[in-house]
Amino acid sequence: MSSSDPNTPNEPYRKNPYDRPSAGRTSGPPGGHHGPFGGAEEHPLSPPPGPAGSPGGPPGGPPGAMPGKVSSSRMIFFIAGGLQALFSLLAIVTFAAAEDDLEETYGDLGVGTGVYYALFVFFLLHAIVGIVLAVKFPRGGNGLRIWSIVWSAVLVLVGLATLPLGLLWLVLGIVCVVLLSSTESAAWFNRPRA
């Protein structure tokens, strides 16, 4: 009497064509199957295991995908750069509109209005550089990572110079320095590029 199981050795013509022989298998129970292809790692078209054991790629996602630390840094660059540019433009316009009143109020400090304008323009240029760096993140490159760390360190200084209002910039700059200095970020920026 024949069995209804298509994988029984008694009926070789009904054997599953995708089943691999269990001889020489070192893991799993002998003859044990996990679906028609065996285990996920045994599928004939599956990619070889990646460096961290994840199938087909580096840890953190598929090959070429931006790791979470780099993606988070990029998002911070866009947000901090955009807000800083907006605040700098508003400060320049507001300062220009109220320049006479500010000179009367703060004239005793001995600081000319040109210093304030220079400071606001520096903040604006720093913001624009941050946005440009964030746009270039997908290309990678160690030079880009180094410039991004420098930009983040300057963001920390901007936060220190504008405390207590700059506390947000201080925290965001420190977070970016830490994220971009990680080995995962360094490996992604130094990856071979086409």
C-alpha positions as a Markdown table, in Angstrom:
| # | Residue | x | y | z |
|---|---|---|---|---|
| 1 | Met | 0.0 | 0.0 | 0.0 |
| 2 | Ser | 1.4 | 3.4 | -0.9 |
| 3 | Ser | 1.5 | 6.4 | 1.3 |
| 4 | Ser | -0.1 | 9.7 | 0.3 |
| 5 | Asp | 3.0 | 11.7 | 1.3 |
| 6 | Pro | 4.7 | 12.9 | -2.0 |
| 7 | Asn | 8.2 | 12.8 | -0.3 |
| 8 | Thr | 8.2 | 9.2 | 0.6 |
| 9 | Pro | 11.1 | 7.2 | -0.9 |
| 10 | Asn | 8.7 | 4.5 | -2.1 |
| 11 | Glu | 7.4 | 6.7 | -4.8 |
| 12 | Pro | 10.4 | 8.3 | -6.5 |
| 13 | Tyr | 8.3 | 9.9 | -9.3 |
| 14 | Arg | 6.2 | 11.9 | -6.9 |
| 15 | Lys | 9.2 | 13.3 | -5.0 |
| 16 | Asn | 9.3 | 17.1 | -4.6 |
| 17 | Pro | 11.7 | 18.5 | -7.2 |
| 18 | Tyr | 12.8 | 21.3 | -4.8 |
| 19 | Asp | 13.7 | 19.0 | -2.0 |
| 20 | Arg | 17.4 | 18.5 | -1.2 |
| 21 | Pro | 18.7 | 15.2 | -0.1 |
| 22 | Ser | 19.2 | 15.0 | 3.7 |
| 23 | Ala | 22.5 | 13.1 | 3.5 |
| 24 | Gly | 25.4 | 15.2 | 4.7 |
| 25 | Arg | 23.2 | 17.8 | 6.4 |
| 26 | Thr | 24.7 | 18.9 | 9.6 |
| 27 | Ser | 22.0 | 21.0 | 11.1 |
| 28 | Gly | 18.4 | 20.2 | 11.9 |
| 29 | Pro | 16.8 | 16.8 | 12.2 |
| 30 | Pro | 17.7 | 14.3 | 9.5 |
| 31 | Gly | 15.1 | 14.4 | 6.8 |
| 32 | Gly | 13.3 | 17.3 | 8.5 |
| 33 | His | 12.0 | 19.9 | 6.1 |
| 34 | His | 10.8 | 23.5 | 6.6 |
| 35 | Gly | 8.5 | 23.9 | 3.6 |
| 36 | Pro | 9.1 | 22.9 | 0.0 |
| 37 | Phe | 12.6 | 24.5 | -0.1 |
| 38 | Gly | 13.9 | 23.4 | 3.3 |
| 39 | Gly | 15.1 | 26.1 | 5.6 |
| 40 | Ala | 15.3 | 29.7 | 4.4 |
| 41 | Glu | 19.1 | 29.4 | 4.1 |
| 42 | Glu | 18.8 | 26.4 | 1.9 |
| 43 | His | 16.7 | 27.9 | -0.9 |
| 44 | Pro | 18.6 | 27.6 | -4.2 |
| 45 | Leu | 18.2 | 31.2 | -5.0 |
| 46 | Ser | 18.7 | 32.7 | -1.6 |
| 47 | Pro | 21.8 | 35.0 | -1.2 |
| 48 | Pro | 24.7 | 33.8 | 1.0 |
| 49 | Pro | 24.6 | 34.9 | 4.6 |
| 50 | Gly | 26.0 | 38.4 | 5.2 |
| 51 | Pro | 28.8 | 39.3 | 7.7 |
| 52 | Ala | 26.5 | 39.5 | 10.7 |
| 53 | Gly | 24.5 | 36.4 | 9.7 |
| 54 | Ser | 21.7 | 38.4 | 8.1 |
| 55 | Pro | 20.9 | 36.9 | 4.7 |
| 56 | Gly | 22.5 | 38.8 | 1.8 |
| 57 | Gly | 23.8 | 42.0 | 3.3 |
| 58 | Pro | 25.4 | 44.1 | 6.0 |
| 59 | Pro | 23.8 | 44.6 | 9.3 |
| 60 | Gly | 21.2 | 47.3 | 9.3 |
| 61 | Gly | 19.4 | 46.7 | 6.0 |
| 62 | Pro | 19.9 | 45.7 | 2.4 |
| 63 | Pro | 23.2 | 46.5 | 0.7 |
| 64 | Gly | 23.5 | 50.1 | -0.1 |
| 65 | Ala | 20.8 | 51.1 | 2.3 |
| 66 | Met | 21.7 | 53.9 | 4.7 |
| 67 | Pro | 22.1 | 52.6 | 8.3 |
| 68 | Gly | 19.8 | 54.0 | 10.9 |
| 69 | Lys | 22.6 | 56.1 | 12.6 |
| 70 | Val | 23.5 | 57.8 | 9.3 |
| 71 | Ser | 19.9 | 58.3 | 8.3 |
| 72 | Ser | 19.1 | 59.9 | 11.7 |
| 73 | Ser | 22.1 | 62.2 | 11.4 |
| 74 | Arg | 21.0 | 63.2 | 7.9 |
| 75 | Met | 17.5 | 64.0 | 9.2 |
| 76 | Ile | 19.0 | 66.1 | 12.0 |
| 77 | Phe | 21.1 | 68.0 | 9.5 |
| 78 | Phe | 18.0 | 68.8 | 7.4 |
| 79 | Ile | 15.9 | 69.9 | 10.4 |
| 80 | Ala | 18.7 | 71.8 | 12.2 |
| 81 | Gly | 19.9 | 73.4 | 9.0 |
| 82 | Gly | 16.5 | 74.4 | 7.9 |
| 83 | Leu | 15.5 | 75.9 | 11.3 |
| 84 | Gln | 18.8 | 77.6 | 11.7 |
| 85 | Ala | 18.5 | 79.2 | 8.2 |
| 86 | Leu | 15.0 | 80.3 | 9.0 |
| 87 | Phe | 15.9 | 81.8 | 12.3 |
| 88 | Ser | 19.0 | 83.5 | 10.8 |
| 89 | Leu | 17.0 | 85.1 | 8.0 |
| 90 | Leu | 14.3 | 86.3 | 10.5 |
| 91 | Ala | 17.0 | 87.7 | 12.8 |
| 92 | Ile | 18.6 | 89.6 | 9.9 |
| 93 | Val | 15.3 | 91.1 | 8.8 |
| 94 | Thr | 14.2 | 91.9 | 12.3 |
| 95 | Phe | 17.6 | 93.4 | 13.2 |
| 96 | Ala | 17.6 | 95.6 | 10.1 |
| 97 | Ala | 14.0 | 96.8 | 10.8 |
| 98 | Ala | 14.8 | 97.7 | 14.4 |
| 99 | Glu | 18.4 | 98.7 | 14.1 |
| 100 | Asp | 17.9 | 102.3 | 15.4 |
| 101 | Asp | 16.1 | 101.1 | 18.5 |
| 102 | Leu | 18.7 | 98.4 | 19.2 |
| 103 | Glu | 21.5 | 100.9 | 18.9 |
| 104 | Glu | 19.9 | 103.1 | 21.5 |
| 105 | Thr | 19.2 | 100.2 | 23.8 |
| 106 | Tyr | 22.5 | 98.3 | 23.4 |
| 107 | Gly | 24.8 | 101.1 | 22.3 |
| 108 | Asp | 26.6 | 101.1 | 25.7 |
| 109 | Leu | 28.0 | 97.6 | 25.0 |
| 110 | Gly | 30.4 | 99.1 | 22.4 |
| 111 | Val | 29.5 | 96.4 | 19.8 |
| 112 | Gly | 28.8 | 97.7 | 16.3 |
| 113 | Thr | 25.9 | 96.5 | 14.3 |
| 114 | Gly | 28.3 | 94.9 | 11.8 |
| 115 | Val | 29.2 | 92.3 | 14.3 |
| 116 | Tyr | 25.6 | 91.2 | 14.7 |
| 117 | Tyr | 25.1 | 91.0 | 11.0 |
| 118 | Ala | 28.3 | 89.0 | 10.6 |
| 119 | Leu | 27.1 | 86.6 | 13.3 |
| 120 | Phe | 23.7 | 86.2 | 11.6 |
| 121 | Val | 25.3 | 85.6 | 8.2 |
| 122 | Phe | 27.7 | 83.0 | 9.8 |
| 123 | Phe | 24.7 | 81.2 | 11.2 |
| 124 | Leu | 23.0 | 81.3 | 7.8 |
| 125 | Leu | 26.0 | 80.0 | 6.0 |
| 126 | His | 26.5 | 77.2 | 8.5 |
| 127 | Ala | 22.9 | 76.2 | 8.0 |
| 128 | Ile | 23.3 | 76.1 | 4.2 |
| 129 | Val | 26.4 | 74.0 | 4.5 |
| 130 | Gly | 24.5 | 71.5 | 6.8 |
| 131 | Ile | 21.7 | 71.2 | 4.2 |
| 132 | Val | 24.2 | 70.6 | 1.4 |
| 133 | Leu | 26.1 | 68.0 | 3.4 |
| 134 | Ala | 22.8 | 66.2 | 4.1 |
| 135 | Val | 22.0 | 66.2 | 0.4 |
| 136 | Lys | 25.3 | 64.5 | -0.3 |
| 137 | Phe | 25.0 | 61.8 | 2.3 |
| 138 | Pro | 23.8 | 59.0 | -0.1 |
| 139 | Arg | 27.1 | 59.3 | -2.1 |
| 140 | Gly | 29.2 | 58.6 | 1.0 |
| 141 | Gly | 32.9 | 59.1 | 1.3 |
| 142 | Asn | 35.1 | 59.6 | 4.3 |
| 143 | Gly | 35.7 | 63.2 | 3.5 |
| 144 | Leu | 32.0 | 63.8 | 3.7 |
| 145 | Arg | 31.8 | 62.1 | 7.1 |
| 146 | Ile | 34.7 | 64.2 | 8.5 |
| 147 | Trp | 33.1 | 67.4 | 7.2 |
| 148 | Ser | 29.8 | 66.3 | 8.7 |
| 149 | Ile | 31.4 | 65.7 | 12.1 |
| 150 | Val | 33.1 | 69.2 | 11.9 |
| 151 | Trp | 29.7 | 70.7 | 11.0 |
| 152 | Ser | 28.1 | 69.0 | 14.0 |
| 153 | Ala | 30.9 | 70.2 | 16.3 |
| 154 | Val | 30.3 | 73.8 | 15.1 |
| 155 | Leu | 26.6 | 73.2 | 15.8 |
| 156 | Val | 27.6 | 72.4 | 19.4 |
| 157 | Leu | 29.6 | 75.7 | 19.5 |
| 158 | Val | 26.6 | 77.6 | 18.1 |
| 159 | Gly | 24.5 | 76.0 | 20.8 |
| 160 | Leu | 27.0 | 77.0 | 23.5 |
| 161 | Ala | 27.1 | 80.6 | 22.2 |
| 162 | Thr | 23.4 | 81.0 | 22.2 |
| 163 | Leu | 22.5 | 79.3 | 25.6 |
| 164 | Pro | 19.9 | 78.9 | 27.0 |
| 165 | Leu | 18.0 | 79.2 | 23.7 |
| 166 | Gly | 20.8 | 77.1 | 21.9 |
| 167 | Leu | 20.3 | 74.1 | 24.2 |
| 168 | Leu | 18.5 | 72.3 | 21.3 |
| 169 | Trp | 21.4 | 72.9 | 18.9 |
| 170 | Leu | 23.9 | 71.8 | 21.6 |
| 171 | Val | 22.1 | 68.5 | 22.1 |
| 172 | Leu | 21.5 | 67.9 | 18.4 |
| 173 | Gly | 25.2 | 68.6 | 17.6 |
| 174 | Ile | 26.4 | 66.2 | 20.3 |
| 175 | Val | 24.0 | 63.5 | 19.0 |
| 176 | Cys | 25.3 | 63.9 | 15.4 |
| 177 | Val | 28.9 | 63.8 | 16.5 |
| 178 | Val | 28.3 | 60.5 | 18.4 |
| 179 | Leu | 26.2 | 58.9 | 15.5 |
| 180 | Leu | 28.7 | 59.9 | 12.8 |
| 181 | Ser | 31.7 | 58.7 | 14.8 |
| 182 | Ser | 30.4 | 55.2 | 15.2 |
| 183 | Thr | 32.0 | 52.3 | 13.4 |
| 184 | Glu | 28.7 | 51.5 | 11.6 |
| 185 | Ser | 28.7 | 55.0 | 10.2 |
| 186 | Ala | 32.4 | 54.9 | 9.3 |
| 187 | Ala | 31.9 | 51.6 | 7.5 |
| 188 | Trp | 29.0 | 52.9 | 5.5 |
| 189 | Phe | 30.7 | 56.1 | 4.4 |
| 190 | Asn | 33.9 | 54.2 | 3.5 |
| 191 | Arg | 32.0 | 51.5 | 1.5 |
| 192 | Pro | 33.1 | 50.9 | -2.1 |
| 193 | Arg | 31.2 | 53.1 | -4.5 |
| 194 | Ala | 30.4 | 52.5 | -8.1 |
